[in-house]
Amino acid sequence: MAFEVTVGRDGRARAVRYFDAAGAVVEQRARVICISATAIESARLLLNSTSSRFPRGLANGSGLVGKNLTFSTFAEGSGEFEVARLPPELRPHHEVHFLQRSIRDFYFIPERHGGYDKGGTLNFVLPHRNPIATAERVSRRGRPPLWGEALNRALRRYYDDAREIEFEVFGEFLPNPAPT
């Protein structure tokens, strides 16, 4: 894992220091060094790369490295319901083969903390009941994937005895210059 970019007297990057698999420190010199390790890891590497020329970290003369990161989150899940246990109005098959509903959920930060509207999306989906897509999705539930008669039984259950709902949650964390 890289932990520091070293610089020469001229302020130009000259090497990357990292821990090898055994935990020993290794220095790899290069003519050109490109930092491309995701937003968080790139900021970590730059901030760890201090020297007399860059006391607050490499490329951090403004003090903003790592302070304006925007994070996005995602989570998903699903539920399966036995048709026999559902209220009667939810039991029959319906002509709608796909249904998706989204809800935007906002919360607000007071002006003294940046005044940003933040929020996320809650997405609810009745999965498409297309036979081929459904067979692929249902087959992947088994280990090993279902095939033949086992897949036929699972598909009959899916179409006749169960209803499924999927949900997704998306959110973002915008940068906030105020201390927490």
MOTA-V991332 format. One record per run of one state. SS is the DSSP state (H for helix, E for strand, C for the rest). FROM is the first residue (numbers start at 1). LEN is the number of residues. If there is no record, write none. Layout:
ss->SS from->FROM len->LEN
ss->SS from->FROM len->LEN
This chain:
ss->C from->1 len->1
ss->E from->2 len->6
ss->C from->8 len->5
ss->E from->13 len->7
ss->C from->20 len->5
ss->E from->25 len->5
ss->C from->30 len->8
ss->H from->38 len->11
ss->C from->49 len->22
ss->E from->71 len->12
ss->H from->83 len->3
ss->C from->86 len->2
ss->H from->88 len->4
ss->C from->92 len->7
ss->E from->99 len->10
ss->C from->109 len->2
ss->H from->111 len->3
ss->C from->114 len->3
ss->E from->117 len->10
ss->C from->127 len->4
ss->H from->131 len->9
ss->C from->140 len->8
ss->H from->148 len->14
ss->E from->162 len->12
ss->C from->174 len->7
